[in-house]
Amino acid sequence: MLHLFLAAYYVAKTATGGLNKIQVMREGLLDMKFWDNGVPRCYVYSKEDKMVVWGDVVEHAEVAREKGWKRVSVEEFEGSAHCGHLLVDEIRYWGIVERVWGER
């Protein structure tokens, strides 16, 4: 029953032109009313992430650049699960954090 409800909800949202929550979040993260586009952004991902498609992360970074974000970087980790990049390579992960924070 839950699957039927979710399918019907998705079809209704799509048919009425409504955005799903992921689309709203993706657009909100690029809304310059809320964020300073001069602050550095770093997109960290892994192709092994089962929750977030890596191509969506790379695409969001590209859209950020197109919309005027000045300092956007992208870092790919290998073998890490969702939000598990620190566990795979702690030194590299904290080096990225320090580099991005240092750009401020």
N, C-alpha and C positions, 0 to 999 in steps of 0.2 A: 504494500500500500504506500509506503513511504517513497519508493522509487516512482510510482505512478504520480504521486503528488509533486515530487520534485521535477519530473518530466513536464507535467502540465504547467507548473510555475515557470519553468524555463521557456516553454513555448509561448506562454502568455507575455512574459517580459520581452521576448524577442519580437513578437508580433506587434506589440505596442511601442516598440522602439526604446524600451527601458534598458538601462545598463545594469549588468549584474554587479555584485559587490567587488569582484576582482577588478572589473573595468573602472569602477568608481575610485578604488584605491589607486590603481595605476595612474589615472588622470590627476587625482589629488596630489600624488607625489611630485607632479610636474607643475602644479599650479603656483605661479609666482606671487599670488596673493598671500600664500602661506609660507613660502620658502624663499630664501635669498639665493639667487642663482650664481652668486659669486663664491659661495661656500663650496669647497671641493666635495665631490661625490665619488664613492668607489663602489662598484657593483662586483660582488664576490659570488661566485657560483661554482657548481660542479655538475658535470654531465651525469653523474651517478645519483643526483638528487631525485628522489621519487615524488616529491611534493611540488616542486617548481620546475617547469621546463626551462632548461638552460637557454634555449633560443629566445624565450620571452625576456629573460634578464638582459641579454645582449641587445635585443631590440629596444628595450626600455632605455638603456644607456644611449643608444643611437638617437632615439627620439629626444632625450634630454639635451644632447648636443645640438640637434636641429632646432630646438626651442630656445636655445640661447644659454644653456648652462655652460659656464666658462671652463671649469676644470672637472672633467669626467674621466675616470679611469675604470678599467675592467680587469678583474683578476680571476683566472680559472684555477681551481684546485682539482686534483685528480684523486678519486677514490673516497671522497667525503660525502656523507649523507647531508640531509637538510640541516643547516646551522651547525654542521660538525667539522667545519674547516679547521678550527683551532685544534681539534683532536688529531687531525692528520698531520699538520705541520705548524706547530705552535710558534716557532721562531719566525717563519714567513708571515703567518697571520698577524702577529704583533708588529712585525716590521711594516706591514701594509698600514696598520692602524696608525703607527707613529708617523709614517710618511704623509698620510692624508691629514692628520692633525697638524703636522708641521707646515703644511701648505697654507694654513689659515693665516 
